[in-house]
Each structure stands twice: as structure tokens, then as C-alpha cells.
Amino acid sequence: RWFLLTAQFVYTLGFIFALWLFYQSYFNIHALCPWCLLVTVTTILVWTSMTRVNIEAGNFGDGVRRKLEPALSYNADIFGSILLIAILAAMVVYNYA
């Protein structure tokens, strides 16, 4: 349990960092590299998957698991990650196409 929670914490920092880098490249530098976009997308997917595993295993506590199980049964995590990736893709297409 401690390993998964530590990995969740570190990957949450990576998730925030990837979104911050996307923000910097999109709004300040005005240039995007394909590699950076790929890292951002994969970070979103891995963070979402890791969060789902930790919720289902009850690593955040049984109360959190019980409250979020209905959302996971409707695949809200998959919908959320697809929505976030679609928003980022729409931003890139809008600004650079």
C-alpha cells in the first residue's frame, strides 16, 4: 500500500508538471514539440490509471473507495481523461492549424 501511495504522490507531481509545461509552451513560448505532447498525453493516461487502481484497492481509505465506486463503474475516469486530452488537442488545433 505504501508503495502505491508513494507512486501516486510522485506521479501526481509529474501530472501537474506535465500540464504546467504544456501551459508554458502553449501560452508563453508559442511552440509545441511532438515529444512533449506525447509525454503530456501518456502522463494523463498513467495518472488516471494509477488513481483508479488506488481507489479500487482502497489505498485512499474505504470511505473514498465507497464514494467513488459508482463513478468508476460508469468509467468516469476514462471519460475524464479522454475529455482532458480532447481539450488539449482542440487547443493545439485551434492555435496552430
C-alpha positions, 0 to 999 in steps of 0.5 A: 500500500505504501508503495502505491501511495508513494507512486501516486504522490510522485506521479501526481507531481509529474501530472501537474508538471506535465500540464504546467509545461504544456501551459508554458509552451502553449501560452508563453513560448508559442511552440509545441514539440511532438515529444512533449505532447506525447509525454503530456498525453501518456502522463494523463493516461498513467495518472488516471490509471494509477488513481483508479487502481488506488481507489479500487484497492482502497489505498485512499481509505474505504470511505473514498473507495465507497464514494467513488465506486459508482463513478468508476463503474460508469468509467468516469475516469476514462471519460475524464481523461479522454475529455482532458486530452480532447481539450488539449488537442482542440487547443493545439488545433485551434492555435496552430492549424 
